[in-house]
Every structure is written in structure tokens, then in C-alpha cells.
Amino acid sequence: MAYSSADTIFALATPPGMSAVAIVRISGARALQAPALFGVNAGPARQATRAFLKDRDGAVLDDVMLVAFCAPASATSEDLLEIQCHGSAAVIADITAILADAEGFRPAEAGEFTRRALDNGKMDITSAEGLADLIEAETSMQRRQATAQMTGQLSRPVGFWRDKIAVLLAHLEAMIDFADEELPDALRQEIQEETAELCAALETALDDQHIGEIIRNGLSVVLAGPVNAGKSTLLNLLAGRDAAIVSDKEGTTRDVIEVRLTLSGIPVRLADTAGLRQTEDIIEAEGIKRAESEIGDADLVLLVI
């Protein structure tokens, strides 16, 4: 089914499940008409208004807070309404069912609220990526990086580079179009110097040792080495729990055992692997094959001997 950007969309803005409060967000031309579907009024813009929503039979559905935002002063630059209801599965289901049955309203597609904010100039693509990273952030370092990107730390220098390139292109076109004219002698030198300066700035920004990528995605660390070297013991020590079976018997670890840690703000996937050796045991050989695969894909291999 083809959806229109002119539709009024709604979605649960908080995680599904039982909670004290849940938020149903509505955006679009009919958003401020939504309270009438429940027999109430939205109240003044940007002011929380208490209301008792009614269901289709006129019975009280829930005691909620309504917050209305008029376009363009909203997150999507459209009329927007938030219904702050109790986080009951039944309450949420009844509210969204009434909205879905109303003409001109439909459930939002995944990421559609952010897409509308992007299309309406409320954020650029780098800010949208920062917002996605912020939602998925598991560590404080990831959160700091995501909020910096969301608030323009990346878009500002990119905008400056774009403007600088536009000026350089204009100067080059002037030299080509007016080759027979007496253009300033210093123009060529200025273009060369500014181009070199721009290239140096781009190289500096790109040569960050992938720090941003590491903070965002984390690191994969594999414990490797011969049998009975202490890999599983080390894994348990770093994990702070008995994640892997430890035994004096050789070949105890036959599959990849993973734990997730946060080290200095960096999310780390730590993997214990089968001891490397020649074996006739088919199952242990498969474990060694998987260990070799993990070693090949790891960011860091910690050799235990």
C-alpha cells in the first residue's frame, strides 16, 4: 500500500510493555483534531493538559496528559500531539485502535517521524544518524558521541567544506571562462593554497584511527591459543562470572563463548575459542575451525600461552 506524506501518522514513542507512562505521538495536518476522537480538547499549545479520554462507548478510557505543538514549532515541523497515557497494553491498544479507524490517520512506518523532520528541515542526515545512535547508545561514551553528532558537530565542518569547495569552483570557472581577461595574478596562487588547506583539513578529519567507528560499533576481541592455556579462566576473570566451563581436560571448550563488556567506555565483544591443535575428534575440529574464523574477523586477538 502506498502511503502519502500528507497522512497524519501516529506511533507509540516509548518501548512496548508495561510501564507507568507511555507516549503516543501523532503528527500531521489532523494531529490537533485527534483529541476530539476521544471526546476531549487538546488545550493550549505547548502546555500539558489533563484529560479523561473516552472510548467508543463513552466510558473513560484513561486519565492522560495532552501536549500539543503547532507547526512549525514541533519536532517534525508539522502539527504534533503527544498523548501521555498509562503504560497499559490495553490502554495503548485501545488508543491506537481508535486512531487507526479515524479517517486520515494511519500508523507510522519505521523511522517516519525522523524522516518527516529531515524532509521538513528540522535536522540534516548527520543529525538523524546521531539521533539513531543516541537511541541505541549503551555506554556514556557512545551517548556523548551521538549527542555531539546530533547537535551538529559533524554537519558544521561539512557545511564549511562544502562552502569552501563552492568558492573554489567559482574561482576555477572564472579562470576558464575569462581566460583572455586579465584576472588577478594572485588568483591561481590563492586557489592552490586554499585547495591545499582544504585537503589538509579533510585528511585530518578522516585520519582519526577510526575512533568514532570504534566507539559506535565497539571492538571484537578473541582469546586464542593452545589447549589448556587458560583462555576460559581469563574470560571468566574479565567477565566477573563463570561464563565458560573450566577444566583440566584438554579440549573442554569446543564452541565460541561470548561475553559483552564495557572497557573504558568502549563496548567489547569478548570471545573464548577452542584450543588450537591437531585433532582427530570431529566435534573439536569443528570448534577449531570456528576459532580460526573468529580470529580472522577479530579487531584484536589476545594470544594466551
N, C-alpha and C positions, 0 to 999 in steps of 0.2 A: 504494500500500500504506500502511495506517495504522500508524504506529509508536507505541509506548507509551513514556511517560516512565519506566516501570518496567524497560525493557530495559537490559541492560548494553551500553554503547557503546564503540567503540574508533576511533582515528584516528591517522594519522601527525601528530605535533605539530611536526615540523621540515620544512623545504622539501624537496620531492621532488628526486631526483637523487643523484649520487654524492657521498658525504661520509665523513669519518672516523667520525662518530657520528650516529645517527638515534634519535628517541624515538617509541615507540608508546605512546600514553596510553589507558588503559582506565578507565571509570567506571561504577559501578552496583553492585547487590547481589552480583553474581557476580565482580566485578573481582579479588578476592583468591583466587578459585579458578582464575584464568587460568593461573598457573604450572604447575598440575597437568596442563594440556593439553599441556605440553612436557616433562613428566616431572621437574619440579623443584619446590621450595618457595619461597614468597615471601620468607621470612626475617622478622626483627623489623620492626615498623612504624617508618617514618622513618629507616631505616638501609639504606644501599646494600649489596646482597648480590650477590656474583658467582655466576653460574650458567651451566651449559652446556645450552642449550635443545636438545631432541631433536625431530626431525621425525617424521612418521607412521611411518617405517620404523625408528625408534630410533637413527638416525645423528645425530651432532652437527650442529645447525643453525647455532648461533652461540654465541660466548662473550660474555655480556651482563652488565649490572648491572641488578638489580631494586630498585625503591624502592616500598614500599607505604605508603599513607596510610589510616588507619582513619577512618570517618565519626564525627563531623562535622568532624574536623580535616584537611580537604582542600580543594582549590580549588573543588570542586563541592559540598562538604558530604556527599558520598557516599563509600563505599569507592572508592579510586582506586589504580591501579598504573601505574607507568611502566617500560617495557622500554627500556633504553638499549642499543641494538644497534649493529652497524657499519652505516654508511650505504650498503649494497649494495642495488641494486634487487632482486636475487634473494632476499636475506635478508628484506627488508621484505615482499616479495610472499608468501613462504612463511609468515611470522609472521601476517600479516593473513588469509591463506587459512585457516590452522588456526583462528583466532579466528572467522572468518565461518562456518565449518562447525559450530562448537560451539553447542549449544542455549542459547538465551537471550542470545547475543551478536549484535550487528549493527554495521555501520559507522555512525559518527555522521553526522548531517546537518550541513550547513554551519552553523557557529556554535552547535552544540548543547551543547558543553561550557560555553560562556559563558552560554547560555540556562539551563542547569541551575544554574549558580552564581547567576544572577539570581533564578530561581524559589525557590531554597533560602536566599535572604537573604545570600549571600556578597558581593553587590555590588548597587548600585542602577543604574537605567538610565543615569544620567550617568556612573557609573564604567565601565559596559560600553561606552559610547560613547568614553570616554577610552582604554580598552584597545584598541578598534578603531583609533583614531587613532594610538596608540603603535606598533602593528604596522605601520601604513602610513607612519610618520614618515620623512621623507627628510632633514630638517635638524635640528640641535640645538635650534633654537627650537621646531620642531614637537614634538620629543620632550619638551621641558620643559613645554610647554602640555598635552600629552597626559597626562604623568605627574601633573601638578597636578590635572587633572580626574579621573584615575583614583583618586587618593588623597583625593578629597573636597572640593577647593577650590570646586567649584560646588555640590555637594549640601549642604554645610554652610549657606551662606546661604539656599538654597532651603528647607531644613528650618526655619530660623529664621523666614523669611517665612510659611511655612505655619502654624507655631505661633502667630505673631502674628495672622494672619487668623482663626484659630480662636478666639482670645481676644476679638477684636473682634466676631466674630459672636455669641459668647456674651453679650457686653455688650449688643449691639443686641437680641437676643432677650429679654433680661431687661427692657429698656425697653419692648418691645412687649407682652410677656406680663403685666407688672406695671405697666401704665400708670397704674392707680389707686393704686398704692402710693407711699409717699414714698421714692423712691430718692435716693441722694446727689446733690446739685446739681452736684457736680463731675464726675459720670459722663459727661454729654454732652460737656463740655469735654475730658475725658480721651480719649474716643473720637475726637473731631475731631483732637486733637493727635497721637495715635498713628497715625491714618489718614494724616495729612499726612506724618508721619515715615516711614511705610512706603512711601508713594508716592514720596517723595524718594529713598529707598534703591533702589527698583526703577528709577526713571528714571536714577539714576547708573550702575547696573549695565548698563542697556540702552544708554546713551549712551557707548559705548566706541569710536566711529568704526569699528566693525566690525573692530577689531584682531584679535580672536580668529578671525574668519572668514578674514581675510587670511592669517594665519599658517597656518591649517589648509588652505586651498584654494589659496593663492598668488595672484599677480596676472597678468593678461593685459596685455602691453604691445605696442602695434603701432607700427611705424615707418611713417609715411605722408608723402606729399609728391609733388612733381612728378618727372618722369623725370630721371635723372642728377643727382639732388641729393646722392647719397652715402649712401642708405639701406642698401644692401648692404654698403658699406665699413664703415659704423658697426656693422652686425650682426656682421660678421666680427671687428671690433675688440673688441666686447663679449664675443663667444663665444670669442675667443682662437684661432680656427681659420678656415679658408676654408670656411664653411658655405654661402655664396651666391656665385654667379658674378658677378664684377665686370668691366664692360666699358664702353668709351666709347660703345658703340652704344646708342641710346635704345630703351627697351622690352625690355631684356635680361631683367629679372625679370617673369615673366608669371603666376606662381603664388605662393601663400603659402608662405614658407620659415620653419620654426620651429626655434628652439633653446631649450633649457631651462637656466636659470642659477639660482644661489642668490646673492642680493644681500642682505647684512646679515641673513642667516638666513631670508629670505623666498624661497620658490620662485617663479621668474618664467618665464612662457612669453613669449618674445620673438619677434615675427613680423615678417618683412620682406614688404612688399607691392609690387604693381606700381605704377609711377608714375602719378599721376592726370593725365589729359589726354584730349582728344577724339581718337578714332582710328577709322579705317575697318577696321582689322585685327580680324577676328572673334575670334581667339585672345587678342590683347591686351585686347580689350574685355571678354572673359570674366574675364581676370585683374583688370581694374579693378573689375568687378562684385564679385569676391570680396574685393578690397581694401576696398571700401566696406562690405561685410558685416562684415569683421573690425573695421573702425573703429567700427561701430555697437555691437559686442559687447564692445569692449575696456574694461578698467578705466582704462587710461591710454593716450593717443595722443601719441606723440612726433613732432612735425612737423619734418621735415628740409627745409630750403630752401637 
